[in-house]
């Protein structure tokens, strides 16, 4: 008989185990809390979309579309993609459902722990299936919208307790100014073409801005001496960028201007930014985003300025582990019911069902183990109380409630256990 090969998770994917869940919940709660404070509504879009959505928005020559997107033909012959990013689907949904028609107010959307898929080399905090939270603010061309977007991201990290992060900021200018800059940048890159890495040689032809994003050692000196876009901003671009800086200072957010920051997507205009954390080492990006004033119209909607960001959940969790430690935590409970014998176990199950219905955290031994083993389990789970049911307790219709911190015990009748435990936790809160 042939041996059965073990089946493992695909490379670049990761299981979330019970010990990991509390940090995921903490992050989701932080994002939801900030979104409520800022007045954003949650949006969820399908993980599969028409492939042309991303080719039209992100750009066919970007790494995301040309190298990393999971694309396939479905049984109906349609080109489908697993979602590689969240902005284009959010805009598609906003247009499709008429959220931008006849509205004078801004539309504020956020997503939380949503999965994306990119076929890329797995690295620290970035997997082939990775998760993001972020926002899309639709309807305002003003730098105050950019500032609100950056402040939202920073507020999540602050709520999580992170303090060691940096904001990198740049402007990619409006379309006319960017063309003027590219007319200088491309000849400069061509003058050093033979010295550039193969990847940057290709990018010079198809997307010259992305050369500035290269990490290849041979490109670094050429990049450092390249003409910078900030020298080509129009008067309106410069005013927008300076006002954004003023607003960030007012919000007490520290930042640095980085003229080499270009991001990897074609739809950005004017503001681009990244938030990084030194706690993550060389792969230090926590989130990034910027303004994309032409994307809504490009995807069939009305002219509508917009700005947003996407943040890696896995990266945030890594930074959180640095802050809090990696301690592996078991599931916990407030009350553990110890039962001795089959009849006691049946009664224990009845009472636990009543406690669950009253939203009391409690667990029951399922193995019929010894009292010593059950008490050891209660300790492992961090139970604050133990309720013991044996033969004598069944006869008296009253179990023994033990406070684990003090060892104090008292008899509590079966019909009073729910209200007694609720009263204890009301006092503790």
Secondary structure, 3 states (H helix, E strand, C coil): CCCCCCCCCCCCCCCCCHHHHHHHHHHHHHHHHHHHHHCCEECCCCCEEEHHHHHHHHHCCCHHHHHHCCEEECCCCCEEEECCCCHHHHHHHHHHCCCCCCCCCCEEEEEEEEEEECCCCCECCECCEEEEEEEEEECCCCHHHHHHHHHHHHHHHHHHCCCCCEEEEEECCCHHHHHHHHHHHHHHHHHCHHHCCHHHHHHHHHCHHHHHHCCCHHHHHHHHCCCCHHHHCCHHHHHHHHHHHHHHHHCCCCEEECCCCCCCCCCCCCEEEEEECHHHCCCCEEEEEEECCCHHHHCCCCCCCEEEEEEEHHHHHHHHHHHHCCCCCCCCCCEEEEECCHHHHHHHHHHHHHHHHCCCCEEECCCCCCHHHHHHHHHHCCCCEEEEECHHHHHHCEEEEEECCCCCEEEEEHHHHHHHHHHHHHHHC
